[in-house]
Amino acid sequence: MGQSVTRDVGLADEAATLDLGAALVRALPAERDGWLILLQGELGAGKTTLARAMLGALGHAGRVPSPTYTLVEPYDLPGGMIYHVDLYRISDESELEYLGWEDLGDGLTLVEWPERAPLVSGTADLRIALAYAGDGRRARIESLSERGAEALATLAA
């Protein structure tokens, strides 16, 4: 890949996180199969809120539970499959096989706690690191692939 593209976004409140999720969806191509977006940050930093915002922008109108215990929450939406994955509870990368990781390539995959399985980063398109910033949060969005760089370059946040 060429040079990585990075963008920092201040998130004053939950509404700003929802706006960022919608903007990220608009920056992605219509064909999202095989896309992998990593969501990093400490507990409570906004990973699940950002995933909910993206799912809402993609047309999901129902509840979006955190996949902490189910590990994978699939969403069959008109634009294609979306997988919301939480790796917090895995102890070894070999457990990805039992999650059906190889079967998730037919859609967009959002992964919380990707640092629990470092090999996942090798095929990712974007990394979004969320952190506390005063009373709000900040998001550092980094491209990890050429198509991730193209999407990030068009991000209007």
Buried (B, 14 or more C-beta within 10 A) or exposed (E): EEEEBEBEBEBEEBEBBBBBBBBBBEBBEEEBEBBBBBBBBEEEBBBBBBBBBBBBBBEBEEEBEBBEEEBBBBBEBEBBBBBBBBBBEBEEBEBBEEBEBEEBBEBBBBBBBBEBBEEBBEEBBBBBBBBEBEEBBBBBBBBBBEBBBBBBEEBEB
